Amino acid sequence: MTKQFNKNIILGISGGIAAYKSANLVRALIKAGANVRVCMTDAATKFITPLTFQALSGNPVHTDLLDSHAEAAMGHIELARWADSIIIAPASADIMARLAHGMANDLLSTLCLATEAPLYLAPAMNRVMWENAATQANLHLLLQRDIQILGPDDGEQACGEIGTGRMLEPDEILARLLHSESEQIKQQPLHGKHVLLTAGPTREAIDPVRYISNRSSGKMGYSIAIAARDLGAKVTVISGPVSISAPQKIDIIKVESAAQMYAATLAAAKYADIFVATAAVSDYSTKEFFSKKIKKSDENFQLVLQQNADILSDTSHQFTDLFTVGFAAETHDLITYARNKLERKKLDMIVANPVGEGKGFDQDTNQLEIIWADGQLSLPEKNKQTLAYELMDIIVEQYFKKQKTHSD
Ligand SMILES: Cc1cc2nc3c(=O)[nH]c(=O)nc-3n(C[C@H](O)[C@H](O)[C@H](O)COP(=O)(O)O)c2cc1C
């Protein structure tokens, strides 16, 4: 079978008689190309041993929440972030109840609460348990939260009854997962694409305690990174020092100086399809770094600055296939400067935003003028995340237009 499912999957197994079937599900997922990590409830380990799943998945099986060794190896939050999808098969009536009520009293339920990945449940239980009003009410709650329910199937049950409650066969679970993922991909135009961003300010050291920097908070860059991720892209942010916490499923490479940002960006650009340079990179750095703290002496003190290499221009000239978007933060003559920068730096698009007088830097809102070779669009003042989604839609449109022109 060709690889179809290049994803990190957590397979949750709860305590039901169908747990033995999940051994085949692990094999089917791996055969389809997935990286699988298995998480078992305490009850599940009474039905089938973790060793079986360790051998089949090639990874240690996760069972305990409050185990310092397991936490040190791959903590529950790390595991929750690692997953592209979580599938619980079989899903017992008990785990459905716990998830419906937001409980986090073992590793599997905690992972489900701590992840942003889509969650799939393949219920398996006795027909009467399934039909019970409590289970049906829990099912209703889960469906309301966009948790996807695969099955259950009808037919003969392990308990001898005939009715609804059998777990779907592993091949059927896999087929439904693949279908659901391909539906999601249709809404994710950047699936399979890599978006590289720079964000935040840089710091140019003067001496061990002082530096030259600017007011950039990194909010706009991080918001665009989130929008690109939500459109299905793999996202890498080369980030200057900011106080924003890292969003899930975005690779952050932390740097301080313009020189470090330059090196990290050019190294990452060869793997990227789209580059959005939102960082406020210092144009100059000190010619000399004072290794000891400068003491107050003369009334006047002169610092000699030298120009830094131009990250945006060098990246766009070196990687001509890369769709390159620059940002221009200006206090005046916004459009004139932006157009000039678009041509001079050989960019595909430039996003100009006014700064100063309480605008732009370190604010939650922004307004953007988006300019490309044969178009221009104004986005009036809004919060940065809303603007980021709108901007990414325009980038996607122009990116695919450029791709099409190249392939014609
Ligand atoms: C032999 C046996 C088979 C069971 N099969 C199921 C089952 O198929 N589905 C189910 O929901 N519960 C089943 N149970 C009950 C669960 O194991 C029990 O509710 C347990 O608390 C589930 O815990 P968990 O959800 O943390 O895995 C079974 C219990 C036993 C003793």
The ligand as a Tripos MOL2 file, in Angstrom:
@<TRIPOS>MOLECULE
LIG
   31    33     1     0     0
SMALL
NO_CHARGES

@<TRIPOS>ATOM
      1 C1        -14.9490   -8.7720   30.6200 C.3       1 LIG1
      2 C2        -15.3280   -7.3190   30.5230 C.ar      1 LIG1
      3 C3        -15.6210   -6.7880   29.3160 C.ar      1 LIG1
      4 C4        -15.9750   -5.4580   29.2020 C.ar      1 LIG1
      5 N1        -16.2590   -4.9490   27.9770 N.ar      1 LIG1
      6 C5        -16.6370   -3.6660   27.8630 C.ar      1 LIG1
      7 C6        -16.9510   -3.1410   26.5860 C.ar      1 LIG1
      8 O1        -16.8850   -3.7980   25.5650 O.2       1 LIG1
      9 N2        -17.3270   -1.8380   26.5280 N.ar      1 LIG1
     10 C7        -17.4270   -1.0430   27.6370 C.ar      1 LIG1
     11 O2        -17.7880    0.1230   27.5040 O.2       1 LIG1
     12 N3        -17.1030   -1.5250   28.8470 N.ar      1 LIG1
     13 C8        -16.7180   -2.8000   29.0040 C.ar      1 LIG1
     14 N4        -16.4180   -3.3050   30.2390 N.ar      1 LIG1
     15 C9        -16.4390   -2.4020   31.3840 C.3       1 LIG1
     16 C10       -15.1940   -1.5020   31.4280 C.3       1 LIG1
     17 O3        -14.0200   -2.2840   31.4120 O.3       1 LIG1
     18 C11       -15.2250   -0.5790   32.6400 C.3       1 LIG1
     19 O4        -16.3120    0.2870   32.5130 O.3       1 LIG1
     20 C12       -13.9500    0.1770   32.8340 C.3       1 LIG1
     21 O5        -14.1280    1.0540   33.9500 O.3       1 LIG1
     22 C13       -13.5750    0.9970   31.6390 C.3       1 LIG1
     23 O6        -12.5090    1.8160   31.9690 O.3       1 LIG1
     24 P1        -11.7780    2.7650   30.9080 P.3       1 LIG1
     25 O7        -12.8480    3.5070   30.2090 O.co2     1 LIG1
     26 O8        -10.9050    3.6580   31.7320 O.co2     1 LIG1
     27 O9        -10.9730    1.9110   30.0340 O.co2     1 LIG1
     28 C14       -16.0380   -4.6400   30.3650 C.ar      1 LIG1
     29 C15       -15.7280   -5.2000   31.5930 C.ar      1 LIG1
     30 C16       -15.3810   -6.5220   31.6660 C.ar      1 LIG1
     31 C17       -15.0660   -7.0990   33.0240 C.3       1 LIG1
@<TRIPOS>BOND
     1     1     2 1
     2     2     3 ar
     3     2    30 ar
     4     3     4 ar
     5     4     5 ar
     6     4    28 ar
     7     5     6 ar
     8     6     7 ar
     9     6    13 1
    10     7     8 2
    11     7     9 ar
    12     9    10 ar
    13    10    11 2
    14    10    12 ar
    15    12    13 ar
    16    13    14 ar
    17    14    15 1
    18    14    28 ar
    19    15    16 1
    20    16    17 1
    21    16    18 1
    22    18    19 1
    23    18    20 1
    24    20    21 1
    25    20    22 1
    26    22    23 1
    27    23    24 1
    28    24    25 2
    29    24    26 1
    30    24    27 1
    31    28    29 ar
    32    29    30 ar
    33    30    31 1
@<TRIPOS>SUBSTRUCTURE
     1 LIG1         1 GROUP 0 **** ****
